[in-house]
Amino acid sequence: MSEQPAVPLTPPVPLAALLAREDLGLRLIAGPAAPGTVLYGAHASEMADPYPYLLGGELLLTAGVHVPQAADPGAYFDGYVSRITAAGGAALGFGVAPVHDTVPSALIAACDTHGLPLVEVPPRTTFAAVARAVWQLMERARTAELRRVTEAQQSLASAAARPDPVPSVLSRLAARTGGRAVLHGPEGAQIAAAGPAADTDGSLAALARRLTARGSATASDTTPTGTHLTAYALSHGFVLAVATPAHEPGDHTIASVAAVLLTLLTSTRETGSATARTSALVRLLLGATPEEVTPLLDPGGRWFVVHASPSGRRERPHPTARAATTHPHPPEQLSADALGAALGSPLVDVTPDVVRVLVPADRSPEPQPQWVLGVSGEVPAHHLAAADRQASRALARARATRTPLVRHTPHRAFASLLPPEDARALLAPLAAAPALKETLRTWLSLHGSWDRTAVALSVHRNTVRQRMARCASLLGTDLDDPDVRMELWFALRASEQ
């Protein structure tokens, strides 16, 4: 395994754990009780409107420098707190001194009204100390979760090598997740099971039937008592169904590893077998075309290309910070193989930035927990290169819009109104600068959003602005004009035909 598995990402920490730190002296003075509140980070800001600078889940720290002297306290703090909650802020920390001697009563009332936990930070405690404590707690939680996942993966691999591998894998899975694991056969019958039966077997069987009927790779549900149910499609109609009392961040990773192992154990003939894949590779190296070798992998000969990256709150960079060129936790092979199994394909390619999966067209890709997916259109083998570009752009849009899955949208009829040669002539000033053309296309597709374009392209927002100014200069046009934007969008779509 690599040092940092792609999933789970850093788990949140309870606000109550932060309040329990006696060295900080923090005190909850408004809003709901702390046990139900979790934090994904800490951020200090004195902006009157912090909304654009929050990703969600943060403890926002302020000393009240932004509060106008002449403002109506009630109206001001009501608007301020409403913006924090609208941005998904988890809690507000107010520093007493040097600006305010006490926490303003109007702020306390506003936090009670909007249900936002309000924490009093004493004068002796710096915001840096609070932020460091949050990250320390998060790192401890992540280390503990990664240790649990790593030990579970090793235990499952060991179980798969036993003389009775299927019951052993199910038993280890149930023990590691604290729940129930059931293997259903192609006809829906229970083949093997482990863990306390309780009242979940009927619900798991129903979920497995629903998964099979829909032809999906995974399905999930929650019982009235709060038990989390997940089903994973294996090969040849087998289904792994898992019930866990609480959906911990690493449970899906552990169950996905078990699903991969059980797929291998229950397969008498793997779809796109290793022999067929080897033959296809050898023929390609000897000069065969994709069209000639794809029948070895899929008799239908049509495919989806899927680009995937691990999801999580840390994936989207701060709008004013430079975006990373790779994900903070690059995909690793075991998780990528589990993703491929969930999508129904062993054809997986892992890079530091993205996982690429070649999926037969009879298995339409569906959203996968803890992954962000970009899916191409359905194409024959000789269009796979174009489908790869489609999937890449779809993934960029999914990241920018925080959408679990984005599918490539085919060209619409209006795009055909502009002949390709006219489109290329219109865009000719950008021909020598592919980065400018791609920035223009992404910016238009995201409705002119600087921040989302920066996220999609993994560049700084100011870089987007500079590139767009250069585009406007080279094209000699006003990009604020909606007619110009429409014409350029049609030209970009037509030029791609």
N, C-alpha and C positions, 0 to 999 in steps of 0.2 A: 504494500500500500504506500501511497505517497504521504508526505508529512501532513497535508491538510486536505482531508476528504472534502469533496464538493458539498456534500450534505452530511449532517445538518450544519447550517450556518450558526453563528454565535446566538445562543438562546438568550431571551430576555431575562432580566433579574427583577424580582419583586421590589416594589418601592419600600415595602416593610423591611427588607434586608438592609437597605440604605439607612432607614430611620433607626435601625437597631445599632448602628455604629456609634458607640458612645463618644468616640474621639471627635465626631463631627458636631454633636449637639443639635441635630435637626429636630424640628417639631412640626407635626401635621396640625394645621389650625383651621382648615376649611376643606370642603369637598367630601367625596365619599371616603370610606375607610380604606386604608392602605392595602390590605391583603389582596384586593382584586385588581390592583394596578401593577403593571409591569413596565420596565424601562428598556428601551433599545439604545440609549445613549444619553449624553448630557450636552447642552449647548448654551453658552452665555451670549446674550444679545441685549442691547439697549435700544433696539429699533422700536418705534411706536407701532409698527405693523410687522410682526415677526413671521407672518404667513409664508412669504416667499423663501424663507431660509430654513424651514422645517421640513423634514422628510416624513415625520410621523413617529410617535413613540418616544420622543425625547422628554427629558426633564429640562425645561427652559429656565435658565437662571438670569435674574435681573435685579439691579439695585434701585430701579425706579428713576433712573436719570432721565428717561424719555417722557416722564409725566409733566405736561404743561402746567405752569403755575396758575394760570387763569382759567383752566378748564374746569367743567363741572365734573367732580370726581366720579359720581355715579355713572354718568353717561360715558365718560372716557374709559373707565375700567370695564364697563359692560361690553363696549366695543372691542377693547383689547383682549379680554378673555374669550370672547366669541370667536375672534380670529385664531387664537391658539387652538381652541377645540376644533374649529373648522379644518385646520391644518393637521389634525391628528395628534397634537401634543398630549403627552401622557400626564404631565404634572407641571406645576410652576413653583420655582424656588425663589423666594424674595429675600434679598440680603438686607438686614437691618444695619444701618450706618454704612457709609457716611452721609447719604442723601436723606434718608428717612430714619427717625428715631424708633418708629414702630411700623408694623405692617398696616397700611391704610385700611380703615374699616370698609370703605367702598370696594376695595379689592377683595376682601374677605366675602362680602355679600355677593359680588359678581361670581366668584368661584363656587360658592354654594349654589347659586342660581343655575350655572352652566354645568355643574357636576365635575369641576376640575379640581383635583387635589392641590392644595396650597401648602407649601412647606416653608416654615420660617428658618432662615439661615442666620445664626448668631454672628455678631461682629467678629468674633475670634476665628471664624471659619471662612477661608477663602473659597471662591468659586472653583479655583484650580484643584483644591483639595476635594471638593465634592465630585468634580468630574473624574478625578483620578480614582476615587473610591468606586464610582459607577463602573469604570472600565476594569478595575480590579475584580469586582464581583462578576462582571460579564466574562472575564477571562477564566475565572475559576469555574463558572458554570459551563463554559465551552470545553474546558479541559476535562471536566467530569463527564460531559456528554460524549466527547470524542473517545475517552477511555472506555466508556460503556459500549459504544458502537464498535470500536476496534476489538474489544474482547469478545463481543457477540459474533463478529465476522469470523474471528479465529475459531471460536467454538463451533460455529455452523460448518466451517470447512472441515474441521476435525470430525464432526458427526457424519458428513457426507462420505468419509473414507471408511466408516464402520461397515461390518457385514450386513447390517440392517439399516441402510442409509436413509430411506424415506422416513420411517418412524423416528429415527434419531434426529434428523433435521427438524421435524415438526416438534419434537420434545424440547430441543434446545431453543427453538424460536418461541415457543410458549413460555419457557422459563425466562428468557431474556426480555420479553416484552410484558411479562406478568399477566398474560391473557390466554386465549384459546386459539389453536391453529388446526385447521381442518383441510384435508386434501379431498377434493371432489373429482370423480371420474367424468369421462365424456358424456355419460348419461345422467349426471347429476348425483349419482350415489356417493355416499361417504366412503372413501377408500381407507383413510387413516386419520387419526386425530390425536391431539395431545393438549393437556391443560384442563382446567376445571370446566365442565360442560355448562353448568348453571342453566340459564335460559337462552343461550345465544345460538345453539345449533340450528334451530329453525330459522332464525334471522340470517345466519350465515348462508344457509342453503338457498334461501330466497334471493339473497344478494348475488350468489354464484349463478343462479338461473338467469337473473336479470342481466348480468355481465355477458353470459353466453348468448342470450337472445339479442342483445344490442351489438354484439361483435366488437365490444370495446376491449381495451387492454387492461384497464383498472376501473373499479367502481368503489364508492364509499358511502357510508350511511352512519347514522347515530341512533341508538335506541332511545326510548323515552327515559331510561334510567341513566343515560349519558355514556353508555359503552360505545366506543368507536369501532366500526366495522369496515374492513377493507378487503376487497377481492382482487386477485391478480390472475390474468389469463396466462396459462402455461401452454405448452405445445400439445397438439392433438386433442384439444377439448378439455384438458385437465384445468382445474381452477384451485388456487390456494386462497383460502378465506381465513382472515385473522380478526379476532376480537380482542381489544385492549381496553382496560378500564379508563385510561387517560391517554390522549394522543400526544405523547412526548415527541420532541423534535427529531430524535433519532429512530423512532419506531419504524417510519417508512423506509429508511435506509436499511435497517436490519431485515425487515420483511422482504425488501427488494432483493437483497442478497440471497435469502432463502428461496425466493421465487426463481432466481437464476439457477441455483443448485438443483432445485426440484425439476426445473425444465430439462436440465441435462439428465437427471436421474430417470425421468419418466419418458424421455424421447427414445423411441426405437429408430426414428429417422428424423433428424433435425431439418427444418425447413431451410433450403439453401445450405445443404450439408457441407462439412469441411472439405470433403473430396471435390464437390462441385465448385466450391469457391477457389480451391487450389487450381483446378483445371481452368477456370475462368481467368485467373491471374496469369498462369503460364501462357495461355493463348494470347492474352493482351501483350505480354512481354515479347512474344514471337511475332507480333504484328497484326493480330486480329483486331477487328473493330468492336466497339461496344455492342453494336447490333448483333454481331455474330456470337458473342459470349453470354449475353443476358439470358437466353433460353436455359442456360445451365442453372441460373439462379432463380428465375421466375418465368414459368411458361407463358404468362400473360404479356410479359415484355413491357409493362408500363409501371412507372414509379412515382413516388413522392420523394423529394429531398427535404429532410428536416434539419434545421440548424437549432441547436439548443445550448443554453447556458444556465448554470445554477441560479435559481431565484434567491431573493433575500433583500432585506432592507439596505445592506451595504452595497448592493449592486449599482444603485443609482448615485452618482457623485453629486456633491453639493453644486448648485448652479454656478457659483462663483469660484469653485475650485477646479483645478485641472483634472480632467477625467483620466483614469488609468487606461492604459492600452490593453490590459488584460484584466480578467475578473480577479477580485481579491483572493478568491479561493479557486484556482484553476481546476477544471474537471479532472477527475482521476479515473483510471481504467475500470475499476470495479463498479463505480456508480454509473459510468457510461454504458457498461455492459448490461446493467440492470435497466437502464433507460431503453436500450435496444430491445431487451426482452419484453418490456412493457409495451413498446410500440410494435412488437411482432416481427423484429428483424435482427439477425446477427451481424448485419453489414454496418459496422460502427467505426468511425474514425475520430480519434481524440487529438485535439491540438490544445496549446495553452489558452486559446481564446474561446473555443467553441467545440461542441460535439456535433458531428455530422452523421446522420443515419439515413441509409437508403432503404425506403419502406415500399414493399410491393403495393401496387395500386388497389388491391382488394382489401387493404387494411388502412382505412382513412385515419391519420394520426389524430389523437384526442389529447386534451390538456393532461399534463402529468404533474403530480404533486412535487413541489420544490424545484421545478424546472420552468424556464421561459422558452417557448418554442416559436420558431418561424418556419412555416410550411410552404413549399412551392406548389405550383399547379401540378396536375397529373400529366406526365410526359413520357414519350417513348425514349429508348436508350440514346438515340442520337441527339436528344435535346437535354441531356442531363447537365451539361455545362451551363445552359441557360437557367435550368431549374435550380442549380446551385446558387446562382446570383439572385434568383427570386427569393430563395429561402434566407439568404444573407440579409436582404433588405427587409424581409418580413420580420426577422429576428430583431433587427435594429429598431423597427417600429414598435415591436412588442416591448422592448426594453424601455424605449422613450415614453410609451404610454402606460407602462406598468400593467400590461395585459398578459395573461398566462400563455395565450396562443394567438398568433396572427397568421392568417392564410394569405397567400398571394392573390390579389384581385386581378382577374384577366382584363385585358384592354376592353373598354366599353366602346359602343358604336361611335360616339362623338369623336374619339381619338382618330378614327379613320377619315374624318373630314379634312384633315391636314395631311397632304401627301408626304411620305417619308423624305423625299428629296427637298421639299420646302422646309420641313422640320430641321433637316441637317443644315440647310443654308441659314436658318434663323439662329441656330446654335453654333454656327461655325466659329465665332470669336472665342468660344470656350473649348474648341477641339483640342488645343494644345495643353489644356489644363484640366485633366480628368477630375482632380480634387474639387475644382470649382463647380464643374457640372454636377458631380455627385452631391455636393453641398446644396446647390440650387434645387435639385430634385428632392432631397430629404427635407429641406426647409419648406418647400411648397407642399409636400405631402403631409407635413405636420402643421399646416395652417399658419406658417410664419412664426412659429414659436422658437425663440433663440435657445431657451433652456433645453427643450426636448430635442432639438437638432443637435446641440452639443452632446447630449447623452447618447443619441443614436450614432454619432460619428466618433465618440470618445475623444473629443477635443474641448478646448476651453470655449466658453460662450463668446469671449472677445474674438477668438479665431473665426467663429461663425460670422460675426458682424463684419470682420475685415474681408472675409471671402465674399460675402454677399455684396459689400460695397464694390469689390473688384468686379463681380459679375455685372452689377448695374453699370459700371463704367465701361466694361468691354462690350456689353450689349447695347449701350447707349439708350437705356430705357429707365422708366420709373417703376421700381418693384412694389411701390405702395399702391399702384393702380390695379384694381381687381381685374380689369380687362387684360392687362399685360400679364398678370399672374396666370390667368386662364389660358392665354395663348401659349405661354411658355410651358405650362403643364401639358397641354396637348402636343406641343412640339417634342417634349421629352418622351412622352409615351409613344408617339409616332416614330421617333428616331430609334426606338428600341425594337421595332418590329423587324 
